[in-house]
């Protein structure tokens, strides 16, 4: 395939066999589509990317550039192409090698045989060729259009629109309903949880409102289930008390991060019971539920069947004596509770017995014939991330199986059916219904949002582990209920955010959790900016203190903040705080057109919910602004003749209007900073709306306020102190031995984490030795491994053995 693709691309580049090449390209695309669909894999040669993927993608990208350019019927190919394009390596290749800007740098080669995208651009442009290394040539039409839009000023902007409260769908408008995955109430969210759902959804919701789209954003805590009961036992509280305590913690965290929910609720409400039971009854009446017998452990002393987390015993695989009923924390293997040796009830320490119990199942195989056509339609018209499509396909590839929707618990939505009234709904049947019940607690007209698919556009935001429940189980429940429910149009899933070189761990004090962020002294908007900058869109990414410092000091302080501050200060220093007259030259008009291209790209990316890339457009605009100021040097021209002073006024006026536009573009990402710019520049409220054109919103004579720096430098010692504070016992990539850590024996979560780190570090040491690394480096990594093994032994309650030097024996 790669060889055939390269040969075909060569034909296209050379302009040979035009029709023949196009037909061959169509055959090639169809072949790749068939291969991906038949194998059911994410990549051309398997479940992981390979050289074949990189070569074929690199061949196709200059021709298509975006998966939407591929035929809509090639769904597997479009998903693969999008997935590849989102990879950091491919994005860098696109920016540095494959896009026209970089291709121009090889002008001498391209004059003979330019790529199609570049040749097409030149054919439609009357502009003379730009200097080597510059961006693509602008057309006269683009320059004229940019100057005209600028001249129309604020009058050309759409009028800001505010919905009535409560927010309800409006006929004739775009009605956007946004949900983010309901966070479990029994824990404190860490940075990865926050970017995975609520912050990503908030950024998009703010963008939608700035576009004058009628937008409702709802979320809340997921409060039923085993995890809540377990946490209640641990803390000596009732389940309801646990829910009240942690719901308040979550609400405080999201308030500090400036998450703009229209309503933040919870699932332990009467509406949750009413709506969940109604959906259940409709599924039952339509024959989409099954009954089956399941073997479970029952504690006769407690008179209850035991959920997995209420059982402990000896692991059947590694003989660890404190394995849970669902998973062993030492070997990590999944366990069926009835397989445990020497099982014990965690509540009373009695010995449970295996007994049969009846449960209800959602008949997914029967619903599959409704699910698949709906999925095809949603994928064709909506924006689903590549990982959401792939995970969903992997679920349905081998056929769906019936899914149990009941549990033997007390804390949950009661099952309204004789013979099952001592049971509750399983949390993953029940929890997504929380979106509906939370909306019902917001407005009694909730059905105008949730039973109105003709008028409502639904976006779900989540981490990838939640995808199957939102793309298969919940839609099947709503399709089977057959009550005109609104189903998801756009499923936006992130990968995982790691912490430095490891995982977030509350028990070990590793990583920043939501309730700790405000105690670091770093403002909420800086956290928002960095989390969105490293948002794990195409693959897992990592939070890094060094990188946070670098991005704050370079992108925010020296780039964005520097430009906005200079623009405002020039108005104050040279023109008495009043925006000067502006007379645009051709170079100024070119600059407006260049900024407009970036602005249009910002919109295109956000409409596709590519939040991270759109943020880079903002930073690119401010870089253009800094360069514009630097080239024109208004601080020098203001001292020159009348022509120079006029130039200084024009540059200052254009720059401060750019700062005004950036305040609006920044609002979804950094609302506090956006508001600060709005106040400093006295931007009129009617100008605080998004447009696709760069317009003069601060005309000559407009007075600005007091201008002051927006960002502060992060110092190395400050960041190092924070790294140490939140590092726990985590091993870093630095070559010094891991510090000794006080370890509490018997903590299953800690044991699991240490077991994983020992295995990881062991593999690292073996790889270094295989690559014949320097002895000092190997010794340092071995020292880390020994320290980790020591911590693991202590955590398991064992006495750590001191390693015996080679050539000596223990006595």
VEXGUVO-812376 format. One record per residue (C-alpha): x, y, z; residue in one letter; residue number from 1. Coordinates in pm, whole numbers, plus 50000, padded with zeros to 5 digits. Layout:
<atoms>
> X_Y_Z_A_NUM
...
</atoms>
This chain:
<atoms>
> 50000_50000_50000_X_1
> 50261_50266_50089_X_2
> 50455_50202_49766_X_3
> 50141_50222_49555_X_4
> 50036_50540_49734_X_5
> 50373_50706_49677_X_6
> 50370_50617_49307_X_7
> 50018_50752_49271_X_8
> 50106_51075_49448_X_9
> 50404_51117_49215_X_10
> 50162_51095_48922_X_11
> 49938_51360_49076_X_12
> 50231_51591_49147_X_13
> 50366_51562_48797_X_14
> 50023_51622_48646_X_15
> 50038_51296_48452_X_16
> 49741_51078_48367_X_17
> 49500_51313_48547_X_18
> 49178_51111_48517_X_19
> 49364_50783_48540_X_20
> 49536_50898_48860_X_21
> 49208_51009_49016_X_22
> 49047_50673_48937_X_23
> 49347_50492_49080_X_24
> 49327_50708_49392_X_25
> 48962_50613_49434_X_26
> 49052_50244_49410_X_27
> 49331_50288_49663_X_28
> 49101_50464_49910_X_29
> 48837_50195_49869_X_30
> 49103_49928_49928_X_31
> 49218_50095_50252_X_32
> 48856_50136_50365_X_33
> 48786_49766_50301_X_34
> 49103_49665_50486_X_35
> 49022_49876_50794_X_36
> 48656_49767_50803_X_37
> 48729_49397_50756_X_38
> 49004_49386_51020_X_39
> 48817_49614_51262_X_40
> 49145_49768_51374_X_41
> 49238_50130_51441_X_42
> 49545_50124_51217_X_43
> 49648_49970_50886_X_44
> 49864_49693_51029_X_45
> 49696_49630_51364_X_46
> 49592_49803_51684_X_47
> 49901_50024_51700_X_48
> 50042_50268_51446_X_49
> 50325_50151_51223_X_50
> 50544_50274_50938_X_51
> 50261_50188_50696_X_52
> 50026_50432_50872_X_53
> 50281_50713_50869_X_54
> 50373_50665_50501_X_55
> 50013_50641_50375_X_56
> 49900_50935_50589_X_57
> 50194_51146_50473_X_58
> 50104_51061_50114_X_59
> 49736_51149_50147_X_60
> 49763_51458_50369_X_61
> 49887_51703_50101_X_62
> 49591_51600_49883_X_63
> 49312_51598_50144_X_64
> 49446_51780_50458_X_65
> 49125_51701_50652_X_66
> 48913_51389_50693_X_67
> 48605_51582_50577_X_68
> 48762_51598_50229_X_69
> 48736_51219_50204_X_70
> 48412_51068_50070_X_71
> 48152_51036_50349_X_72
> 48093_50667_50274_X_73
> 48454_50586_50369_X_74
> 48384_50605_50743_X_75
> 48666_50376_50861_X_76
> 48919_50561_50646_X_77
> 48794_50901_50768_X_78
> 48825_50788_51130_X_79
> 49177_50654_51067_X_80
> 49280_50971_50885_X_81
> 49149_51194_51166_X_82
> 49319_50977_51429_X_83
> 49652_51003_51247_X_84
> 49617_51377_51187_X_85
> 49564_51434_51560_X_86
> 49893_51264_51654_X_87
> 50153_51515_51767_X_88
> 50413_51376_51526_X_89
> 50176_51413_51233_X_90
> 50071_51762_51336_X_91
> 50437_51866_51347_X_92
> 50495_51707_51008_X_93
> 50192_51887_50868_X_94
> 50310_52220_51005_X_95
> 50675_52182_50907_X_96
> 50682_51973_50589_X_97
> 50349_51905_50428_X_98
> 50160_52236_50437_X_99
> 50210_52501_50165_X_100
> 50395_52737_50398_X_101
> 50682_52492_50436_X_102
> 50662_52374_50077_X_103
> 50736_52730_49970_X_104
> 51070_52701_50146_X_105
> 51167_52450_49877_X_106
> 51068_52687_49598_X_107
> 51347_52590_49362_X_108
> 51223_52230_49360_X_109
> 50855_52314_49354_X_110
> 50864_52553_49060_X_111
> 50902_52251_48834_X_112
> 50637_52029_48993_X_113
> 50436_52201_49269_X_114
> 50203_51992_49484_X_115
> 49834_52016_49386_X_116
> 49730_52227_49686_X_117
> 50002_52485_49613_X_118
> 49946_52486_49238_X_119
> 49575_52544_49292_X_120
> 49647_52833_49528_X_121
> 49879_53002_49278_X_122
> 49627_52959_48998_X_123
> 49365_53159_49190_X_124
> 49600_53434_49311_X_125
> 49705_53751_49130_X_126
> 49954_53833_49402_X_127
> 50326_53829_49319_X_128
> 50516_53544_49482_X_129
> 50629_53625_49834_X_130
> 50980_53597_49966_X_131
> 51120_53254_50047_X_132
> 51014_53123_50386_X_133
> 50703_53345_50412_X_134
> 50346_53227_50460_X_135
> 50119_53153_50168_X_136
> 50042_53439_49935_X_137
> 49724_53637_50004_X_138
> 49483_53708_49722_X_139
> 49369_54058_49633_X_140
> 49016_53950_49721_X_141
> 49123_53845_50072_X_142
> 49305_54174_50131_X_143
> 49014_54383_50002_X_144
> 48760_54184_50205_X_145
> 48967_54223_50523_X_146
> 48995_54601_50472_X_147
> 48620_54629_50408_X_148
> 48532_54428_50720_X_149
> 48764_54647_50924_X_150
> 48604_54965_50792_X_151
> 48252_54852_50888_X_152
> 48361_54843_51252_X_153
> 48137_54735_51539_X_154
> 47826_54787_51325_X_155
> 47916_54470_51133_X_156
> 47924_54254_51447_X_157
> 47630_54030_51536_X_158
> 47430_54166_51827_X_159
> 47501_53981_52154_X_160
> 47208_53764_52253_X_161
> 47114_53659_52603_X_162
> 46870_53368_52652_X_163
> 46589_53391_52902_X_164
> 46612_53192_53225_X_165
> 46564_52902_53235_X_166
> 46736_52841_52902_X_167
> 46496_52659_52670_X_168
> 46516_52566_52300_X_169
> 46417_52847_52064_X_170
> 46266_52765_51726_X_171
> 46480_52889_51438_X_172
> 46800_52909_51647_X_173
> 47080_52661_51689_X_174
> 47001_52494_52023_X_175
> 47308_52333_52178_X_176
> 47277_52097_52475_X_177
> 47611_52016_52642_X_178
> 47683_51754_52907_X_179
> 48007_51647_53068_X_180
> 48044_51301_53224_X_181
> 47902_51303_53576_X_182
> 48195_51281_53821_X_183
> 48176_51014_54091_X_184
> 48078_51181_54416_X_185
> 48305_50967_54634_X_186
> 48639_51122_54536_X_187
> 48812_51453_54467_X_188
> 48878_51513_54094_X_189
> 49239_51555_53982_X_190
> 49362_51764_53688_X_191
> 49311_51474_53445_X_192
> 48948_51436_53552_X_193
> 48892_51810_53517_X_194
> 49028_51843_53162_X_195
> 48865_51514_53058_X_196
> 48512_51639_53109_X_197
> 48405_51964_53281_X_198
> 48679_52202_53157_X_199
> 48661_52082_52797_X_200
> 48283_52110_52798_X_201
> 48298_52454_52961_X_202
> 48537_52586_52695_X_203
> 48307_52473_52418_X_204
> 47995_52602_52598_X_205
> 48154_52947_52632_X_206
> 48243_52944_52262_X_207
> 47884_52851_52171_X_208
> 47744_53139_52378_X_209
> 47985_53384_52211_X_210
> 47849_53261_51877_X_211
> 47495_53350_51993_X_212
> 47396_52984_51990_X_213
> 47123_52904_52241_X_214
> 47327_52690_52481_X_215
> 47252_52485_52794_X_216
> 47537_52319_52985_X_217
> 47441_52077_53264_X_218
> 47640_51845_53489_X_219
> 47629_51705_53842_X_220
> 47764_51439_54073_X_221
> 47696_51068_54013_X_222
> 47592_50957_54361_X_223
> 47447_50606_54356_X_224
> 47625_50271_54356_X_225
> 47877_50052_54535_X_226
> 48153_50313_54543_X_227
> 47938_50546_54751_X_228
> 47840_50271_54995_X_229
> 48205_50169_55031_X_230
> 48315_50527_55096_X_231
> 48039_50567_55354_X_232
> 48162_50260_55541_X_233
> 48521_50391_55530_X_234
> 48430_50731_55671_X_235
> 48161_50614_55915_X_236
> 47889_50818_55746_X_237
> 47562_50733_55575_X_238
> 47562_50725_55193_X_239
> 47354_51042_55186_X_240
> 47599_51221_55416_X_241
> 47887_51115_55190_X_242
> 47700_51250_54887_X_243
> 47627_51581_55057_X_244
> 47989_51619_55166_X_245
> 48150_51543_54830_X_246
> 47889_51720_54617_X_247
> 47985_52040_54802_X_248
> 48357_51967_54746_X_249
> 48303_51916_54373_X_250
> 48091_52230_54341_X_251
> 48358_52439_54517_X_252
> 48635_52305_54291_X_253
> 48444_52377_53970_X_254
> 48345_52720_54096_X_255
> 48714_52804_54153_X_256
> 48803_52680_53803_X_257
> 48529_52912_53669_X_258
> 48324_52635_53507_X_259
> 48012_52802_53367_X_260
> 47744_52538_53429_X_261
> 47392_52656_53367_X_262
> 47306_52401_53634_X_263
> 47518_52168_53848_X_264
> 47304_51906_54018_X_265
> 47315_51548_54146_X_266
> 47154_51212_54081_X_267
> 47000_51145_54424_X_268
> 46671_51323_54348_X_269
> 46306_51222_54303_X_270
> 46329_51316_53933_X_271
> 46607_51058_53890_X_272
> 46382_50785_54028_X_273
> 46082_50892_53819_X_274
> 46265_50920_53486_X_275
> 46483_50609_53530_X_276
> 46184_50397_53628_X_277
> 45983_50530_53332_X_278
> 46259_50434_53086_X_279
> 46282_50093_53255_X_280
> 45906_50035_53227_X_281
> 45906_50131_52858_X_282
> 46195_49891_52790_X_283
> 46013_49616_52978_X_284
> 45688_49676_52789_X_285
> 45867_49660_52453_X_286
> 46044_49333_52529_X_287
> 46399_49466_52560_X_288
> 46472_49321_52906_X_289
> 46576_48966_53001_X_290
> 46593_48776_53329_X_291
> 46880_48545_53415_X_292
> 47031_48374_53716_X_293
> 47369_48489_53844_X_294
> 47581_48321_54112_X_295
> 47684_48570_54381_X_296
> 47829_48571_54730_X_297
> 47575_48625_55006_X_298
> 47645_48714_55368_X_299
> 47387_48541_55585_X_300
> 47482_48751_55889_X_301
> 47417_49078_55700_X_302
> 47126_48920_55512_X_303
> 47241_49060_55177_X_304
> 47411_48965_54853_X_305
> 47751_49130_54849_X_306
> 47857_49372_54577_X_307
> 48213_49315_54454_X_308
> 48366_49588_54671_X_309
> 48215_49439_54986_X_310
> 48413_49115_54947_X_311
> 48777_49043_55025_X_312
> 48969_48720_54992_X_313
> 49275_48545_54855_X_314
> 49348_48607_54488_X_315
> 49311_48285_54284_X_316
> 49600_48398_54060_X_317
> 49876_48536_54288_X_318
> 49747_48435_54636_X_319
> 49744_48796_54759_X_320
> 49530_48778_55074_X_321
> 49346_49110_55043_X_322
> 49212_49093_54689_X_323
> 48882_49269_54618_X_324
> 48579_49098_54469_X_325
> 48636_49262_54133_X_326
> 49015_49295_54101_X_327
> 49341_49201_54272_X_328
> 49543_49508_54371_X_329
> 49868_49313_54363_X_330
> 49863_49133_54028_X_331
> 49602_49360_53872_X_332
> 49391_49078_53727_X_333
> 49011_49100_53709_X_334
> 48829_48858_53939_X_335
> 48481_48720_53965_X_336
> 48397_48742_54337_X_337
> 48290_48379_54356_X_338
> 48644_48276_54247_X_339
> 48805_48427_54560_X_340
> 48960_48183_54807_X_341
> 48866_48234_55172_X_342
> 48619_48517_55096_X_343
> 48513_48751_55377_X_344
> 48235_49006_55407_X_345
> 48402_49345_55457_X_346
> 48109_49467_55667_X_347
> 48097_49197_55936_X_348
> 48399_48975_55854_X_349
> 48164_48678_55820_X_350
> 48214_48404_55562_X_351
> 47976_48447_55265_X_352
> 47832_48159_55066_X_353
> 47765_48125_54694_X_354
> 47395_48148_54609_X_355
> 47200_48205_54290_X_356
> 47018_48536_54245_X_357
> 46796_48668_53967_X_358
> 46897_48981_53772_X_359
> 46762_49184_53482_X_360
> 46956_49239_53160_X_361
> 46925_49492_52879_X_362
> 46885_49290_52558_X_363
> 47155_49466_52356_X_364
> 47157_49207_52073_X_365
> 46790_49280_52010_X_366
> 46856_49657_52014_X_367
> 47157_49632_51782_X_368
> 46940_49661_51471_X_369
> 46828_50007_51590_X_370
> 47170_50109_51722_X_371
> 47377_50058_51407_X_372
> 47176_50276_51164_X_373
> 47156_50548_51429_X_374
> 47534_50533_51476_X_375
> 47596_50558_51102_X_376
> 47370_50861_51080_X_377
> 47528_51029_51384_X_378
> 47881_50966_51255_X_379
> 47790_51103_50913_X_380
> 47641_51429_51043_X_381
> 47812_51486_51377_X_382
> 48160_51526_51520_X_383
> 48277_51215_51703_X_384
> 48640_51196_51806_X_385
> 48843_50919_51647_X_386
> 48881_50729_51974_X_387
> 48504_50744_52034_X_388
> 48437_50589_51695_X_389
> 48705_50324_51738_X_390
> 48594_50220_52089_X_391
> 48232_50200_51976_X_392
> 48324_49989_51672_X_393
> 48525_49752_51888_X_394
> 48218_49698_52109_X_395
> 47983_49612_51826_X_396
> 48235_49436_51600_X_397
> 48181_49091_51750_X_398
> 47815_49145_51835_X_399
> 47668_49287_52155_X_400
> 47589_49077_52461_X_401
> 47304_49124_52713_X_402
> 47410_49370_52986_X_403
> 47307_49336_53350_X_404
> 47125_49650_53471_X_405
> 47049_49553_53835_X_406
> 47255_49515_54151_X_407
> 47198_49373_54500_X_408
> 47249_49704_54681_X_409
> 47054_49938_54904_X_410
> 47190_50269_54770_X_411
> 47044_50328_54427_X_412
> 46730_50380_54222_X_413
> 46480_50106_54321_X_414
> 46374_49853_54056_X_415
> 45992_49882_54020_X_416
> 45919_49516_53943_X_417
> 45792_49236_54162_X_418
> 46066_48990_54244_X_419
> 46331_49262_54208_X_420
> 46216_49525_54456_X_421
> 46510_49448_54687_X_422
> 46749_49550_54408_X_423
> 46857_49880_54252_X_424
> 46961_49978_53902_X_425
> 47326_49928_53811_X_426
> 47501_50264_53811_X_427
> 47589_50253_53440_X_428
> 47227_50207_53342_X_429
> 47120_50470_53593_X_430
> 47396_50735_53578_X_431
> 47354_50871_53221_X_432
> 46985_50918_53295_X_433
> 47119_51172_53544_X_434
> 47161_51417_53254_X_435
> 46784_51412_53209_X_436
> 46697_51428_53579_X_437
> 46947_51709_53645_X_438
> 46788_51907_53360_X_439
> 46446_51831_53511_X_440
> 46565_51980_53841_X_441
> 46674_52288_53644_X_442
> 46343_52329_53458_X_443
> 46011_52147_53459_X_444
> 46018_52189_53079_X_445
> 46316_51952_53052_X_446
> 46149_51747_52780_X_447
> 46190_52042_52540_X_448
> 46562_51959_52555_X_449
> 46558_51582_52595_X_450
> 46260_51482_52376_X_451
> 46331_51718_52090_X_452
> 46593_51566_51854_X_453
> 46467_51774_51563_X_454
> 46570_52103_51726_X_455
> 46852_52011_51968_X_456
> 47221_51942_51900_X_457
> 47360_51725_52183_X_458
> 47732_51723_52275_X_459
> 47869_51470_52529_X_460
> 48217_51534_52678_X_461
> 48409_51259_52860_X_462
> 48732_51061_52895_X_463
> 48767_50759_52667_X_464
> 48681_50503_52939_X_465
> 48323_50638_52946_X_466
> 48264_50602_52572_X_467
> 48082_50263_52557_X_468
> 47821_50374_52809_X_469
> 47743_50689_52609_X_470
> 47772_50541_52260_X_471
> 47613_50198_52310_X_472
> 47435_50132_52642_X_473
> 47265_50469_52702_X_474
> 47158_50517_52338_X_475
> 47021_50161_52334_X_476
> 46819_50236_52647_X_477
> 46672_50549_52488_X_478
> 46614_50387_52149_X_479
> 46439_50094_52315_X_480
> 46225_50326_52530_X_481
> 46097_50478_52203_X_482
> 45986_50816_52338_X_483
> 46149_51058_52087_X_484
> 46455_51108_52306_X_485
> 46737_51341_52203_X_486
> 47043_51127_52127_X_487
> 47404_51237_52112_X_488
> 47512_51406_51787_X_489
> 47871_51481_51889_X_490
> 48065_51252_52125_X_491
> 48389_51420_52233_X_492
> 48631_51191_52420_X_493
> 48981_51270_52543_X_494
> 49267_51034_52609_X_495
> 49430_51037_52957_X_496
> 49633_51312_53121_X_497
> 49918_51169_53331_X_498
> 50116_51346_53601_X_499
> 50483_51403_53513_X_500
> 50613_51049_53439_X_501
> 50346_50858_53631_X_502
> 49985_50858_53745_X_503
> 49782_51076_53978_X_504
> 49751_50909_54318_X_505
> 49560_51058_54610_X_506
> 49684_50792_54852_X_507
> 50050_50866_54773_X_508
> 50013_51241_54744_X_509
> 50118_51235_54379_X_510
> 49970_51499_54151_X_511
> 49750_51806_54184_X_512
> 49388_51747_54280_X_513
> 49113_52002_54235_X_514
> 49098_52112_54596_X_515
> 49477_52172_54601_X_516
> 49515_52387_54288_X_517
> 49400_52709_54451_X_518
> 49657_52666_54731_X_519
> 49948_52675_54484_X_520
> 49923_53051_54433_X_521
> 49879_52996_54058_X_522
> 49558_53161_53929_X_523
> 49274_52946_53797_X_524
> 49312_53087_53445_X_525
> 49674_52968_53426_X_526
> 49560_52618_53519_X_527
> 49283_52638_53257_X_528
> 49527_52758_52991_X_529
> 49785_52489_53053_X_530
> 49538_52201_53082_X_531
> 49380_52306_52752_X_532
> 49724_52355_52595_X_533
> 49821_51992_52676_X_534
> 49466_51853_52638_X_535
> 49506_51483_52543_X_536
> 49313_51497_52216_X_537
> 49487_51240_51996_X_538
> 49691_51049_52253_X_539
> 49776_51053_52622_X_540
> 49961_51363_52740_X_541
> 50125_51462_53067_X_542
> 50118_51750_53311_X_543
> 50471_51879_53367_X_544
> 50578_52150_53612_X_545
> 50872_52249_53393_X_546
> 50649_52276_53089_X_547
> 50388_52473_53285_X_548
> 50658_52723_53380_X_549
> 50786_52737_53022_X_550
> 50442_52793_52867_X_551
> 50347_53053_53128_X_552
> 50668_53248_53082_X_553
> 50698_53219_52704_X_554
> 50346_53191_52562_X_555
> 50151_53392_52820_X_556
> 50400_53641_52962_X_557
> 50636_53706_52668_X_558
> 50393_53650_52382_X_559
> 50025_53709_52463_X_560
> 50062_53933_52769_X_561
> 50349_54128_52618_X_562
> 50150_54213_52304_X_563
> 49829_54315_52481_X_564
> 50019_54522_52738_X_565
> 50228_54700_52473_X_566
> 49922_54779_52259_X_567
> 49739_54935_52552_X_568
> 50046_55114_52688_X_569
> 50123_55277_52350_X_570
> 49771_55425_52349_X_571
> 49824_55564_52700_X_572
> 50186_55679_52656_X_573
> 50178_55827_52305_X_574
> 49814_55927_52256_X_575
> 49686_56027_52601_X_576
> 49474_55713_52650_X_577
> 49269_55772_52333_X_578
> 49276_55545_52027_X_579
> 49443_55749_51747_X_580
> 49335_55798_51386_X_581
> 49432_55517_51152_X_582
> 49518_55538_50782_X_583
> 49577_55190_50648_X_584
> 49856_55123_50401_X_585
> 49867_54816_50177_X_586
> 50097_54650_50431_X_587
> 49844_54720_50708_X_588
> 49566_54570_50496_X_589
> 49779_54263_50429_X_590
> 49826_54232_50802_X_591
> 49448_54249_50860_X_592
> 49400_53972_50604_X_593
> 49670_53757_50769_X_594
> 49502_53794_51110_X_595
> 49164_53718_50952_X_596
> 49298_53384_50822_X_597
> 49404_53290_51175_X_598
> 49063_53399_51306_X_599
> 48883_53182_51051_X_600
> 49105_52888_51145_X_601
> 49016_52943_51513_X_602
> 48647_52911_51424_X_603
> 48696_52605_51203_X_604
> 48882_52423_51478_X_605
> 48638_52511_51756_X_606
> 48341_52413_51545_X_607
> 48509_52071_51523_X_608
> 48575_52087_51902_X_609
> 48953_52082_51853_X_610
> 49008_52299_52156_X_611
> 49384_52258_52186_X_612
> 49459_52356_51827_X_613
> 49224_52655_51842_X_614
> 49414_52784_52145_X_615
> 49730_52782_51933_X_616
> 49555_53012_51684_X_617
> 49514_53271_51961_X_618
> 49884_53251_52042_X_619
> 49967_53273_51673_X_620
> 49761_53593_51639_X_621
> 49945_53754_51929_X_622
> 50277_53651_51772_X_623
> 50169_53823_51452_X_624
> 50086_54128_51662_X_625
> 50425_54136_51833_X_626
> 50599_54107_51497_X_627
> 50379_54386_51353_X_628
> 50477_54619_51637_X_629
> 50842_54520_51622_X_630
> 50873_54579_51247_X_631
> 50694_54917_51256_X_632
> 50857_55051_51579_X_633
> 50588_55304_51678_X_634
> 50801_55420_51974_X_635
> 51051_55555_51721_X_636
> 50808_55680_51457_X_637
> 50612_55887_51711_X_638
> 50921_56110_51730_X_639
> 50951_56151_51351_X_640
> 50775_56362_51087_X_641
> 50402_56372_51023_X_642
> 50410_56062_50805_X_643
> 50595_55865_51074_X_644
> 50358_55989_51345_X_645
> 50063_55882_51130_X_646
> 50222_55537_51092_X_647
> 50272_55514_51471_X_648
> 49905_55599_51522_X_649
> 49788_55342_51268_X_650
> 50004_55064_51413_X_651
> 49895_55148_51768_X_652
> 49527_55163_51670_X_653
> 49538_54832_51481_X_654
> 49730_54668_51767_X_655
> 49488_54778_52040_X_656
> 49197_54654_51826_X_657
> 49377_54321_51796_X_658
> 49401_54314_52174_X_659
> 49027_54380_52190_X_660
> 48961_54087_51955_X_661
> 49194_53861_52155_X_662
> 48993_53940_52470_X_663
> 48690_53780_52302_X_664
> 48885_53485_52157_X_665
> 49034_53416_52500_X_666
> 48703_53413_52686_X_667
> 48634_53039_52641_X_668
> 48985_52956_52763_X_669
> 49073_53219_53023_X_670
> 48755_53402_53126_X_671
> 48923_53596_53408_X_672
> 49201_53727_53182_X_673
> 48943_53805_52913_X_674
> 48744_54014_53160_X_675
> 49060_54194_53276_X_676
> 49143_54295_52916_X_677
> 48783_54405_52862_X_678
> 48804_54633_53167_X_679
> 49152_54770_53088_X_680
> 49060_54860_52730_X_681
> 48700_54959_52820_X_682
> 48566_54731_52546_X_683
> 48191_54798_52500_X_684
> 47971_54500_52597_X_685
> 47806_54501_52253_X_686
> 48149_54428_52100_X_687
> 48199_54120_52316_X_688
> 48074_53872_52057_X_689
> 48258_53647_51814_X_690
> 48276_53731_51446_X_691
> 48455_53567_51154_X_692
> 48602_53907_51059_X_693
> 48864_54127_51225_X_694
> 48680_54458_51272_X_695
> 48765_54793_51425_X_696
> 48573_54773_51753_X_697
> 48774_55048_51929_X_698
> 48745_55343_51685_X_699
> 48951_55663_51692_X_700
> 48857_55865_52000_X_701
> 48778_55557_52215_X_702
> 48932_55597_52560_X_703
> 49104_55304_52729_X_704
> 49140_55259_53103_X_705
> 49437_55175_53322_X_706
> 49659_54920_53152_X_707
> 49859_54678_53369_X_708
> 50040_54342_53316_X_709
> 49813_54040_53286_X_710
> 50059_53765_53384_X_711
> 50338_53705_53633_X_712
> 50656_53510_53577_X_713
> 50684_53169_53738_X_714
> 51025_53127_53899_X_715
> 51221_52803_53894_X_716
> 51248_52775_54274_X_717
> 50872_52829_54305_X_718
> 50802_52552_54056_X_719
> 51056_52316_54211_X_720
> 50894_52363_54551_X_721
> 50555_52273_54399_X_722
> 50704_51974_54218_X_723
> 50841_51844_54546_X_724
> 50520_51918_54733_X_725
> 50305_51720_54488_X_726
> 50560_51450_54402_X_727
> 50478_51207_54682_X_728
> 50698_50900_54646_X_729
> 50691_50911_54268_X_730
> 51005_50826_54075_X_731
> 51104_51098_53828_X_732
> 51321_51072_53521_X_733
> 51611_51252_53691_X_734
> 51923_51037_53748_X_735
> 51926_51063_54128_X_736
> 51803_50773_54344_X_737
> 51443_50791_54456_X_738
> 51406_50939_54805_X_739
> 51291_50714_55085_X_740
> 50918_50737_55149_X_741
> 50720_50661_55461_X_742
> 50490_50380_55357_X_743
> 50181_50268_55544_X_744
> 50152_49888_55522_X_745
> 49835_49722_55397_X_746
> 49710_49997_55160_X_747
> 49584_49798_54855_X_748
> 49588_50098_54621_X_749
> 49944_50184_54718_X_750
> 50052_49821_54671_X_751
> 49903_49814_54323_X_752
> 50070_50142_54224_X_753
> 50408_50031_54359_X_754
> 50381_49693_54187_X_755
> 50320_49870_53855_X_756
> 50613_50109_53913_X_757
> 50849_49824_54005_X_758
> 50759_49645_53682_X_759
> 50799_49966_53480_X_760
> 51133_50053_53636_X_761
> 51256_49694_53595_X_762
> 51180_49707_53223_X_763
> 51360_50042_53202_X_764
> 51672_49898_53366_X_765
> 51671_49596_53136_X_766
> 51640_49820_52832_X_767
> 51933_50035_52947_X_768
> 52149_49727_52995_X_769
> 52047_49588_52656_X_770
> 52142_49920_52493_X_771
> 52476_49916_52682_X_772
> 52412_50248_52854_X_773
> 52682_50408_53066_X_774
> 52744_50238_53399_X_775
> 52664_50550_53603_X_776
> 52323_50582_53439_X_777
> 52244_50212_53488_X_778
> 52353_50225_53854_X_779
> 52130_50527_53917_X_780
> 51826_50353_53767_X_781
> 51902_50031_53958_X_782
> 51911_50236_54279_X_783
> 51562_50365_54198_X_784
> 51442_50010_54135_X_785
> 51579_49886_54468_X_786
> 51415_50175_54651_X_787
> 51082_50099_54487_X_788
> 51111_49731_54581_X_789
> 51186_49837_54936_X_790
> 50873_50055_54944_X_791
> 50666_49768_54801_X_792
> 50793_49528_55067_X_793
> 50706_49778_55339_X_794
> 50361_49832_55190_X_795
> 50304_49455_55194_X_796
> 50410_49442_55560_X_797
> 50730_49252_55483_X_798
> 51083_49322_55593_X_799
> 51276_49465_55298_X_800
> 51581_49259_55207_X_801
> 51914_49433_55172_X_802
> 52069_49344_54834_X_803
> 52379_49125_54867_X_804
> 52684_49248_54673_X_805
> 52801_49018_54395_X_806
> 53044_48752_54509_X_807
> 52908_48737_54865_X_808
> 52648_48509_55018_X_809
> 52396_48559_55291_X_810
> 52496_48386_55615_X_811
</atoms>
